[in-house]
């Protein structure tokens, strides 16, 4: 089956293994996947788009180890630049179709880009990653409110942001 729960579990296991014991990276990808899965299901995504979203959420920071080594940081733009090719190779033998891999690679290559969002999978990935980053890094209430007003678009994502950060 192209896009099964079992396939997502296998990709998750592979990504955790590739994280080489980096607990921060593992915890982050699990948080982003959980938020993305939740928002996608609450928004009623079809099975194919939900699958693509979840695979992108699991693999979105695949470039972090390379970026730490190559650039000395995990700047979002460097992650986007390096992530697409890495995720294509990572997903090559998973049973995913080329179309599915193309979309995941696109999302991984744009998960810090707020302009030109062309679908709910991209929007939800941005929202899920933001929630995880804001909670992990202690973003200010002002920063969170600004994201909520300017960048959050899904009703479910907005509700989760408000709930997670105690915004009335």
PyMOL commands that set and color helices and strands:
alter all, ss='L'
color gray80, all
select helices_A, chain A and resi 5-18+23-42+47-59+64-71+76-91+98-108+120-137+141-150+155-165
alter helices_A, ss='H'
color red, helices_A
deselect
rebuild
show_as cartoon
